[in-house]
């Protein structure tokens, strides 16, 4: 069936890599969800002047949109080679940008609420993503350019990402536990949760951390699903199960994107915006029951 370009009696849908014609409604809904999240990220980024985080999440959402365009192409023609390439490449790579934004969020929150409560140096959180990229690239050096090699590289990258996300999730939960315990013992958060007159209270802090932990967990579930799905080879039964893909990949990634938009860092932690950074020299630190303002001297390294 190497010469098949469209569905015919000699080239049935079952003979394609996916083995099915992607559902129009389901894939269109996911495309719209990612498009809305991407546009919302741009608006929030401009409003709160948060740049890097916004860029990473927008790239992730934009990549998902293009990936689902590829799946819609496959709905029209399951034998579309371009559709297969687009959906495979974009839907595997794009969630990595969301993962990078999550690592950046953890780093930023730790820097602005109390790095002394983190087991890991805050600056190392974003290196989790960088190391993953380098490990994936290293696996590809000197390898023969074959489909099997490319698949092995993708599997290794996804597996490593799953491991780093699990570690990041554990560290995030441990950090939140330590900060909350400190507040219960001392009646205040350890450092600033805001640079403006608006301060983050306990419920907002718990909500923000919970959203990011759930987003991280959803992305982790997606990675765990992708490992056996890719390891089984192209056209394996798991890869040809659209229901599993829609739930364990599309839905999981969309949940992460939605939560990362709802719990936008700049809205909950104004001190991380570039606007607040410019004001921090004029701000002195003081403790309140609801929070503690940021003391002068927190550098731009903690800004998304």
C-alpha positions in Angstrom: 0.0 0.0 0.0 3.0 2.3 -0.4 1.4 4.0 -3.4 -2.0 4.8 -1.7 -2.9 8.4 -1.6 -6.7 8.2 -0.9 -9.2 5.7 0.4 -10.2 3.2 -2.2 -11.2 -0.5 -2.1 -7.5 -1.3 -2.6 -6.4 1.2 0.0 -8.8 0.9 3.0 -8.7 3.1 6.0 -7.6 0.1 8.1 -4.4 0.1 6.2 -3.3 3.6 7.3 -0.9 4.3 10.2 -3.7 5.3 12.5 -6.2 2.7 11.1 -9.1 5.1 11.4 -10.4 8.4 10.1 -10.0 10.9 13.0 -13.4 12.1 14.5 -14.3 15.5 13.1 -16.2 16.9 16.1 -13.8 15.7 18.8 -10.7 17.0 17.1 -12.3 20.3 16.1 -13.3 20.9 19.8 -9.7 20.3 20.9 -8.4 22.6 18.2 -10.8 25.4 19.4 -9.8 24.8 23.1 -6.1 25.2 22.3 -6.8 28.2 20.0 -8.8 30.0 22.8 -6.1 29.2 25.4 -3.4 30.5 23.1 -5.2 33.8 22.4 -6.1 34.1 26.1 -2.4 33.7 27.0 -1.4 36.5 24.6 -4.0 38.8 26.2 -3.0 37.9 29.8 0.7 38.2 28.9 0.2 41.7 27.6 -2.1 42.7 30.5 0.2 41.4 33.3 3.4 41.9 31.3 4.6 38.3 31.8 6.7 37.4 28.7 8.5 34.1 28.8 5.7 32.1 30.4 3.2 33.5 27.9 5.5 32.7 25.0 6.1 29.1 26.1 2.4 28.4 26.7 1.4 30.1 23.5 3.9 28.1 21.5 2.6 24.9 23.1 -1.1 25.8 22.3 -0.2 27.0 18.8 1.6 23.7 18.1 -1.4 21.8 19.3 -3.7 23.8 17.0 -1.5 22.9 14.0 -1.3 19.3 15.2 -5.1 19.0 15.2 -5.3 20.7 11.8 -3.2 17.7 10.7 -5.7 15.4 12.2 -8.5 17.2 10.4 -6.6 16.7 7.2 -6.5 13.0 8.1 -10.3 13.1 8.6 -10.7 14.3 5.1 -8.1 11.9 3.7 -6.7 9.2 6.1 -3.9 8.5 3.6 -2.6 12.1 3.7 1.1 11.9 4.3 1.3 15.5 5.2 -1.4 15.1 7.8 0.4 12.2 9.4 3.7 14.1 9.7 2.0 17.3 11.0 -0.1 15.5 13.7 2.8 13.2 14.8 5.5 15.9 15.0 3.4 18.7 16.5 1.4 16.7 19.0 4.5 15.1 20.4 6.7 18.2 20.6 4.1 20.9 21.6 3.4 19.7 25.2 7.1 20.1 25.9 6.6 23.9 25.8 3.8 23.6 28.4 6.1 21.5 30.6 8.8 24.1 30.3 6.3 26.8 31.4 5.3 24.7 34.4 9.0 24.3 35.4 9.4 28.1 35.0 6.3 28.7 37.2 7.6 26.5 40.0 11.0 28.3 39.8 9.3 31.7 39.9 7.0 30.9 42.8 9.8 29.4 44.8 12.0 32.5 44.3 9.2 34.9 45.3 7.8 33.0 48.3 10.8 31.4 50.0 13.7 29.6 48.2 14.8 28.3 51.6 11.8 25.9 51.6 12.7 24.2 48.4 14.9 21.1 48.4 16.1 21.9 44.9 17.8 25.2 44.0 15.1 27.3 42.2 17.4 28.0 39.3 17.6 24.3 38.6 13.9 23.8 37.8 14.2 25.2 34.3 17.3 23.1 33.8 15.1 20.0 34.0 13.6 21.1 30.6 17.0 22.0 29.2 18.6 18.7 30.2 15.7 16.8 28.6 16.3 18.6 25.3 20.0 17.9 25.4 19.4 14.2 26.3 17.1 13.9 23.4 19.5 15.6 21.0 22.4 13.5 22.2 20.5 10.3 21.5 20.2 11.4 17.9 23.8 12.2 17.2 25.6 9.7 15.1 22.4 7.7 14.6 21.2 6.4 11.3 18.4 8.4 9.8 15.7 5.8 9.9 12.1 5.7 11.2 13.1 3.3 13.9 15.8 5.5 15.2 13.6 8.5 15.1 10.9 6.6 17.0 13.5 5.5 19.6 14.6 9.1 20.1 11.0 10.3 20.6 10.4 7.5 23.1 13.6 8.4 25.0 12.6 12.0 25.1 9.1 11.4 26.3 10.3 8.9 29.0 12.9 11.4 30.2 10.3 14.1 30.3 7.9 11.9 32.3 10.7 11.3 34.8 11.5 15.0 35.2 7.9 16.0 35.5 7.3 13.4 38.2 10.3 14.8 40.1 9.1 18.4 39.6 5.6 17.5 40.8 7.0 15.9 44.0 9.2 18.9 44.7 6.3 21.3 44.1 4.0 19.5 46.5 6.8 19.4 49.1 7.5 23.1 48.7 3.8 24.0 49.0 3.6 21.9 52.2 6.6 23.6 53.7 5.3 27.1 52.9 1.8 26.3 54.3 3.3 24.8 57.4 5.4 27.9 57.9 2.3 30.1 57.6 0.4 28.1 60.2 3.3 28.3 62.6 4.2 32.0 62.1 1.0 33.6 60.9 2.5 34.8 57.6 4.0 33.6 54.4 7.8 33.5 54.4 8.3 36.1 51.7 6.3 38.3 49.3 3.3 37.0 47.4 2.7 40.4 45.9 4.4 43.7 45.1 1.2 45.6 44.7 -1.5 46.5 47.3 -3.2 43.2 46.3 -1.8 40.2 48.3 -2.3 36.5 47.6 -4.2 34.9 50.4 -4.2 31.3 51.5 -7.1 30.2 49.3 -5.6 31.8 46.2 -2.2 30.3 46.9 -3.7 26.8 47.4 -5.8 27.2 44.2 -2.8 28.3 42.2 -0.6 25.5 43.3 -3.4 23.0 42.9 -4.0 24.1 39.3 -0.3 23.7 38.5 0.0 20.3 40.2 -3.1 19.0 38.3 -1.7 20.5 35.0 1.6 18.7 35.7 -0.2 15.5 36.5 -2.3 15.6 33.3 0.9 16.2 31.3 2.6 13.3 33.1 -0.4 11.0 32.3 -0.1 12.0 28.6 3.7 11.2 28.7 3.1 7.8 30.3 0.4 7.0 27.6 2.7 8.0 24.8 5.6 5.8 25.8 3.9 2.4 25.1 1.9 3.9 22.2 5.2 4.8 20.4 7.1 1.8 21.6 4.7 -0.6 20.0 5.7 0.6 16.5 3.8 2.5 13.8 0.3 1.2 13.3 0.2 -0.9 16.5 -3.2 -1.5 18.1 -2.7 1.1 20.8 -1.8 3.8 18.2 -5.0 2.8 16.3 -7.2 3.3 19.3 -8.6 6.8 18.8 -10.6 6.8 22.1 -7.5 6.3 24.1 -5.7 9.0 22.2 -8.5 11.5 22.7 -8.7 10.9 26.4 -5.1 10.3 27.4 -3.4 12.7 25.0 -5.8 15.4 23.7 -7.9 15.7 26.9 -4.9 15.6 29.3 -3.0 18.3 27.4 -6.1 20.5 27.0 -6.7 20.2 30.8 -3.2 21.4 31.4 -3.5 24.3 28.9 -6.8 25.4 30.5 -5.5 25.3 34.0 -2.4 27.2 33.1 -4.6 29.9 31.6 -7.0 30.0 34.5 -4.2 30.1 37.0 -2.1 32.6 35.1 1.0 33.5 37.3 0.8 37.2 36.6 -2.8 37.4 38.0 -1.9 35.6 41.2 1.6 36.8 41.7 1.8 40.4 40.5 5.4 40.6 41.7 6.6 38.4 38.8 5.5 40.9 36.2 8.0 43.2 34.5 5.9 46.1 35.7 6.2 45.1 39.3 9.9 44.4 39.0 10.4 48.1 38.0 8.6 49.1 41.1 10.4 46.9 43.6 13.1 49.4 44.3 10.5 51.8 45.8 8.9 49.1 47.9 9.9 48.2 51.5 9.1 44.9 53.1 6.6 44.4 55.8 4.7 41.5 57.3 0.9 41.1 57.4 -1.5 38.3 58.4 -2.3 37.6 54.8 1.1 37.9 53.3 4.6 39.5 53.3 5.6 42.0 50.7 8.7 41.4 48.6 11.9 42.8 50.1 14.0 44.9 47.7 16.7 42.8 46.1 14.8 40.0 44.4 16.4 40.0 41.0 15.0 39.6 37.5 16.1 36.0 37.4 12.8 35.2 39.1 10.7 36.8 36.5 8.9 34.8 33.8 
